[in-house]
Structure formats: structure tokens, C-alpha cells
Amino acid sequence: MKNIRIILCVVLISIVAISFVACNNAPTKDTQGILTGRANVLVDETIAPIIEDQIDVFESSYTNAELTMIAKSENEVVRALLKDSAQLAIITRELTEKEAEFFKSKTIYPKTVRFATDAIAIIANKSNPDSTIDANDIIQIMKGQTVAKVKALVFDNANSSTVAYFRNLAGVDKLPDQGVYALKSNREILKYVNENPQSVGVLGINWITQPEAELAPLTEHIKVLGVKNQQGKPGDDGYYKPTQSNLALNLYPFTRSLYCINVQGKEAIGLGFSSFLYGERGQRLILKSGLLPDSIPPREIIIRN
């Protein structure tokens, strides 16, 4: 009997010891892995709302993952990436050849995943009598020309991706001295358009479809304008709003792709998050947000007799 008790005590101690070791070896937020660990995610602030939702769902699914979103202008995001102060970025363009070569010179090969199509919305105050605008009107304003029905065209930030988009579209190197204003944030755009009915604002559509609670009252007095594209381009036959169907059919003029750029140089949490964005759950969140997912998630229809 005594021997049995000794054996049981030894077994019990062994189980406790094994459990203790197992617990100590279990993944934690301090363990670097594809689905574990910590990382900062630098995000173009024009698409911040949808990425914040993606991070929330990712962290709730993988409890040993901790991603901290830092929203900045696209220029600031890329600069941080090149200065080694970030290893994961979500922006509206791919790295340039020069930027990619910078990382390759350090034997780091950036992994880029395109996961959605975003729309740049043109917004106005609901009291504004106009509900449509021509792409050519925006281009003329960017070139410093006057468009009678638009007293001011406002952007979130002089370094933002939306400014770069329309500078490239109009073929200009800088914003004109009059008629176009760069504010400090997307929040300020909504506030400005609320207070100036003859102004037109430019921002990512997700700021309208999924506004923060504090911004919801501002969006109630905002409308999204239909846009007619330049002649000879898709969408030049009418005025189209940035709906998912119009994005899918390439009818809305002002669109851009969203990319997750991972320069961690190893199999770490950045790889897991970029895979999540492109995976079924991430793509469903994109679909729900009003943006266009890169791959349309399948819908299962159950037919009952």
C-alpha cells in the first residue's frame, strides 16, 4: 500500500511538472510566430476605419496576437517603412522599384498582398443642390481653373494618398494656390463640408460607410456625389456612385487598390495578418464595409425541401 502511494505521488508530481513546462512553453504575445506576437501596423489614414475592424477581428480570433494600428499619411507610412521604424504597412500603392531595391539591398524581400479595391468618394453638404459632378470638373480645379458650382475642394492632408491620386490624374506637381485646401484629417473634411455647403470634400468611402461614433452626426448631413468619367473611359455614359457593383463593373472613376506590405523578412505575425486580410474572413469584412474584396467570398445557399 505504501509503495502504491509513493508511485501515485511520483506520477502526480510528474504530471504537475509536465503541465508546468507545457504552460511555460505555450505561445504568448511575447512569442514571435505567424499568429502570435506583437507588431505595429502603419496604415494610410484614408483607409483607417476598415483596417481597424480587421485588426479587431484578427485579435479576437488569435488571442496571442497584438497589432497596434498607427494611422498616418501615406508619405509618412512609406518613410517609416524605409527607416526601419515599421515592418508592416497598409497603403494604396505598391512599393516603387527604388523602394523595393532598398529592401533587397538588405536581403529583405517585401511580400505584397493586394486585398481590396477602395473608392475615393466625392462628398457635398445635403443642402447643396448638386448631386453629381464630372471627373473633368475635379481635374480642372486641380489645375487651378474655376468651376462655378464648387467654391472649395478639400482634402485631408497635403501628404495624403488622395492628394497624390488627383495630382497624378490632373498631371500637376502641387496643389493650386486657390480653390483647393489641405486640412489636417478626414474628420476635418466632414466638419468643413458641414459648415460650408458649397464646398466639395474628398475622402475614402469607408469614412462614410463606417463612420466612428463621434463622426456619425456629421455624416448625416453629407451626401456622396455621383461621378461621370472622362470621355472615352468606362463610366463616361452617366453618373455613378461608389457602390460595390459599380466598383466591380469599373464604372466609378476614382478607385485604387489596397495593399498589405510586409518587410519583416521572416515568418512572423505580419505574414499571418496579410493572409487573414486576403482570406475568407478578411474578405467578408471588406465586403461588409462597402469596399470591393479582391476575391468575392462564396455564398452558401441551403435549399430545403
C-alpha positions as CSV (number, residue, x, y, z in Angstrom):
1,M,0.0,0.0,0.0
2,K,2.8,2.3,0.9
3,N,4.6,1.6,-2.4
4,I,1.4,2.4,-4.3
5,R,1.1,5.7,-2.5
6,I,4.7,6.5,-3.4
7,I,4.1,5.6,-7.0
8,L,1.0,7.8,-7.1
9,C,2.9,10.7,-5.6
10,V,5.6,10.4,-8.2
11,V,3.1,10.2,-11.0
12,L,1.2,13.3,-9.6
13,I,4.5,15.2,-9.3
14,S,5.4,14.2,-12.9
15,I,2.0,15.4,-14.2
16,V,2.4,18.7,-12.4
17,A,5.9,19.2,-13.7
18,I,4.9,18.4,-17.3
19,S,1.9,20.7,-17.0
20,F,4.2,23.5,-15.7
21,V,6.7,23.0,-18.6
22,A,3.8,22.9,-21.1
23,C,2.4,26.1,-19.7
24,N,5.7,27.8,-19.9
25,N,6.2,26.7,-23.5
26,A,2.7,27.7,-24.6
27,P,2.6,30.6,-27.1
28,T,2.1,34.0,-25.7
29,K,2.1,37.5,-27.1
30,D,5.9,37.5,-26.5
31,T,6.2,34.5,-28.8
32,Q,7.0,35.5,-32.3
33,G,5.0,33.5,-34.8
34,I,2.6,33.7,-37.7
35,L,-0.3,34.0,-35.4
36,T,1.4,35.2,-32.2
37,G,3.4,38.2,-31.2
38,R,3.3,41.9,-31.4
39,A,3.7,44.3,-34.3
40,N,2.9,47.9,-35.2
41,V,0.8,48.3,-38.4
42,L,1.3,51.6,-40.1
43,V,-1.9,52.4,-42.1
44,D,-2.8,55.1,-44.6
45,E,-5.2,57.2,-42.6
46,T,-7.7,57.4,-45.5
47,I,-8.5,53.7,-45.1
48,A,-8.1,53.5,-41.3
49,P,-11.7,52.5,-40.4
50,I,-11.7,49.2,-42.3
51,I,-8.2,48.2,-41.1
52,E,-9.2,48.9,-37.5
53,D,-12.1,46.5,-38.0
54,Q,-9.8,43.9,-39.5
55,I,-7.4,44.1,-36.6
56,D,-10.2,43.8,-34.0
57,V,-11.4,40.6,-35.6
58,F,-7.9,39.2,-36.1
59,E,-7.0,39.8,-32.4
60,S,-10.3,38.3,-31.2
61,S,-9.6,35.2,-33.3
62,Y,-5.9,34.9,-32.3
63,T,-5.7,35.9,-28.6
64,N,-1.9,35.8,-28.6
65,A,-1.7,38.4,-31.4
66,E,-1.4,42.1,-30.6
67,L,-1.4,44.6,-33.5
68,T,-1.2,48.3,-32.9
69,M,-2.5,50.4,-35.7
70,I,-0.8,53.7,-36.3
71,A,-2.6,55.9,-38.9
72,K,-0.5,58.4,-40.8
73,S,-0.4,60.0,-44.3
74,E,0.8,57.6,-47.0
75,N,4.1,59.5,-47.4
76,E,4.8,59.2,-43.6
77,V,3.9,55.5,-43.7
78,V,6.4,54.8,-46.5
79,R,9.1,56.9,-44.9
80,A,8.7,55.0,-41.6
81,L,9.0,51.7,-43.6
82,L,12.2,52.8,-45.2
83,K,13.6,54.0,-41.8
84,D,13.1,50.5,-40.2
85,S,10.6,52.0,-37.7
86,A,7.9,49.8,-39.1
87,Q,7.7,46.3,-40.7
88,L,4.1,46.2,-41.8
89,A,2.2,48.8,-43.8
90,I,-1.1,49.1,-45.5
91,I,-1.3,51.6,-48.3
92,T,-2.9,52.3,-51.6
93,R,0.0,51.5,-53.8
94,E,2.8,49.0,-54.3
95,L,6.4,49.9,-53.5
96,T,8.2,51.7,-56.3
97,E,11.2,49.9,-57.9
98,K,13.6,52.2,-55.9
99,E,11.8,51.4,-52.6
100,A,11.8,47.7,-53.3
101,E,15.6,47.8,-54.2
102,F,16.3,49.5,-50.8
103,F,15.0,46.4,-49.0
104,K,16.6,43.9,-51.4
105,S,19.9,45.5,-50.7
106,K,19.4,44.5,-47.1
107,T,18.4,40.9,-48.2
108,I,14.8,41.6,-47.3
109,Y,12.2,40.8,-50.0
110,P,8.9,42.6,-49.4
111,K,5.8,40.5,-49.5
112,T,2.9,42.5,-51.0
113,V,-0.7,41.3,-51.0
114,R,-3.5,43.2,-52.7
115,F,-6.7,42.6,-50.8
116,A,-9.3,45.1,-51.8
117,T,-10.4,48.0,-54.1
118,D,-11.2,51.3,-52.4
119,A,-13.2,54.2,-53.8
120,I,-12.4,57.8,-53.3
121,A,-15.7,59.5,-52.5
122,I,-16.6,63.0,-53.5
123,I,-19.0,64.4,-50.9
124,A,-21.1,67.5,-50.5
125,N,-23.5,69.0,-48.0
126,K,-27.0,67.7,-48.3
127,S,-28.2,71.3,-48.8
128,N,-26.1,71.6,-51.9
129,P,-28.4,71.4,-54.9
130,D,-25.9,69.3,-57.0
131,S,-25.9,65.6,-56.6
132,T,-23.4,64.9,-59.4
133,I,-20.1,66.1,-60.6
134,D,-17.9,65.4,-63.7
135,A,-14.4,63.9,-63.3
136,N,-13.3,66.8,-65.6
137,D,-14.5,69.3,-63.0
138,I,-12.2,67.9,-60.4
139,I,-9.3,67.9,-62.9
140,Q,-9.9,71.5,-63.8
141,I,-10.0,72.5,-60.2
142,M,-6.7,70.7,-59.5
143,K,-5.2,72.6,-62.4
144,G,-6.2,75.9,-60.8
145,Q,-9.2,76.6,-63.0
146,T,-12.6,77.8,-61.8
147,V,-15.7,75.6,-61.6
148,A,-18.7,77.7,-60.8
149,K,-20.6,75.1,-58.7
150,V,-17.6,74.3,-56.5
151,K,-16.2,77.0,-54.3
152,A,-13.7,74.8,-52.5
153,L,-12.2,71.3,-52.9
154,V,-10.9,70.0,-49.6
155,F,-8.5,67.2,-48.8
156,D,-7.5,65.6,-45.6
157,N,-3.7,66.2,-45.8
158,A,-1.2,67.7,-48.2
159,N,0.8,64.4,-48.0
160,S,-2.2,62.1,-48.3
161,S,-2.8,59.4,-50.9
162,T,-5.9,61.1,-52.1
163,V,-4.0,64.3,-52.9
164,A,-1.4,62.1,-54.8
165,Y,-4.1,60.4,-56.7
166,F,-5.7,63.5,-58.0
167,R,-2.3,65.2,-58.7
168,N,-1.4,62.3,-60.9
169,L,-4.8,62.3,-62.5
170,A,-4.6,66.0,-63.3
171,G,-0.9,65.9,-64.2
172,V,0.2,68.6,-61.7
173,D,3.1,68.6,-59.2
174,K,1.4,70.6,-56.4
175,L,-2.0,71.9,-55.3
176,P,-3.1,75.2,-56.8
177,D,-2.9,78.3,-54.7
178,Q,-6.7,78.9,-54.8
179,G,-9.8,76.7,-54.6
180,V,-8.1,73.6,-53.1
181,Y,-7.4,73.2,-49.4
182,A,-5.5,70.6,-47.5
183,L,-6.8,70.3,-43.9
184,K,-5.4,68.1,-41.2
185,S,-7.6,65.0,-41.1
186,N,-10.7,63.2,-42.6
187,R,-12.6,64.4,-39.6
188,E,-11.9,68.0,-40.6
189,I,-13.2,67.3,-44.1
190,L,-16.6,66.2,-42.7
191,K,-16.7,69.2,-40.4
192,Y,-15.7,71.6,-43.2
193,V,-18.3,70.3,-45.7
194,N,-21.0,70.5,-43.0
195,E,-20.2,74.2,-42.3
196,N,-19.6,75.2,-46.0
197,P,-22.4,74.0,-48.2
198,Q,-20.8,75.0,-51.5
199,S,-17.6,73.0,-50.8
200,V,-16.8,69.5,-52.0
201,G,-14.8,67.0,-49.9
202,V,-12.5,64.1,-51.0
203,L,-12.1,61.1,-48.7
204,G,-12.1,57.3,-48.7
205,I,-15.6,55.9,-48.9
206,N,-15.1,53.9,-45.7
207,W,-15.2,57.1,-43.7
208,I,-18.8,57.4,-44.9
209,T,-20.0,53.8,-44.8
210,Q,-18.5,53.0,-41.4
211,P,-18.0,56.3,-39.5
212,E,-16.8,56.4,-36.0
213,A,-19.5,57.1,-33.4
214,E,-18.4,60.7,-32.9
215,L,-18.5,61.3,-36.6
216,A,-21.9,59.8,-37.3
217,P,-23.8,63.1,-36.7
218,L,-21.6,64.8,-39.3
219,T,-22.2,62.1,-41.9
220,E,-26.0,62.6,-41.5
221,H,-25.7,66.0,-43.3
222,I,-23.4,64.6,-46.1
223,K,-24.2,63.1,-49.4
224,V,-22.0,61.2,-51.8
225,L,-22.0,62.6,-55.3
226,G,-22.4,60.6,-58.5
227,V,-19.4,61.0,-60.8
228,K,-19.2,60.9,-64.6
229,N,-15.9,59.7,-66.0
230,Q,-13.8,61.4,-68.7
231,Q,-14.9,60.8,-72.3
232,G,-13.7,57.5,-73.7
233,K,-13.2,55.9,-70.3
234,P,-15.5,53.4,-68.5
235,G,-18.3,55.2,-66.8
236,D,-18.5,58.1,-69.3
237,D,-22.1,57.4,-70.1
238,G,-23.7,58.5,-66.8
239,Y,-23.1,59.5,-63.2
240,Y,-22.1,56.6,-60.9
241,K,-21.7,56.4,-57.2
242,P,-19.0,54.3,-55.4
243,T,-21.2,51.3,-54.8
244,Q,-19.7,47.8,-54.8
245,S,-21.5,46.9,-58.0
246,N,-20.1,50.0,-59.8
247,L,-16.6,49.2,-58.4
248,A,-16.9,45.6,-59.7
249,L,-18.1,46.8,-63.2
250,N,-15.3,49.5,-63.3
251,L,-17.9,52.3,-63.7
252,Y,-16.9,54.5,-60.9
253,P,-13.9,56.6,-61.9
254,F,-12.0,57.2,-58.7
255,T,-10.7,53.8,-57.4
256,R,-7.5,52.4,-56.1
257,S,-6.2,49.1,-54.8
258,L,-5.3,48.4,-51.2
259,Y,-2.0,46.6,-50.4
260,C,-0.5,45.0,-47.3
261,I,3.3,45.3,-47.5
262,N,5.3,43.0,-45.1
263,V,9.0,43.7,-44.7
264,Q,9.6,41.6,-41.6
265,G,11.9,39.4,-43.5
266,K,10.8,36.3,-41.6
267,E,7.8,34.2,-40.8
268,A,6.2,36.4,-38.2
269,I,2.8,37.9,-37.4
270,G,2.9,40.2,-40.5
271,L,2.6,37.1,-42.7
272,G,-0.4,35.9,-40.6
273,F,-2.2,39.2,-40.8
274,S,-1.7,39.7,-44.5
275,S,-3.0,36.1,-45.1
276,F,-6.0,37.0,-42.9
277,L,-6.8,40.1,-45.0
278,Y,-6.8,38.0,-48.2
279,G,-8.5,35.0,-46.6
280,E,-12.3,34.4,-46.4
281,R,-12.9,36.1,-43.1
282,G,-10.9,39.2,-44.1
283,Q,-12.6,39.4,-47.5
284,R,-16.1,39.1,-45.9
285,L,-15.2,42.1,-43.7
286,I,-14.2,44.0,-46.8
287,L,-17.5,43.1,-48.4
288,K,-19.4,44.2,-45.4
289,S,-17.6,47.5,-45.3
290,G,-18.7,48.7,-48.7
291,L,-15.3,48.2,-50.4
292,L,-14.7,45.6,-53.1
293,P,-12.9,42.5,-51.9
294,D,-10.1,41.2,-54.1
295,S,-11.8,37.8,-54.2
296,I,-15.5,37.6,-53.7
297,P,-16.3,35.2,-50.8
298,P,-18.7,32.4,-51.8
299,R,-22.2,32.4,-50.5
300,E,-23.7,29.1,-49.4
301,I,-27.4,28.8,-50.1
302,I,-29.2,26.0,-48.3
303,I,-32.2,24.7,-50.2
304,R,-34.7,22.8,-48.1
305,N,-37.4,20.6,-49.5
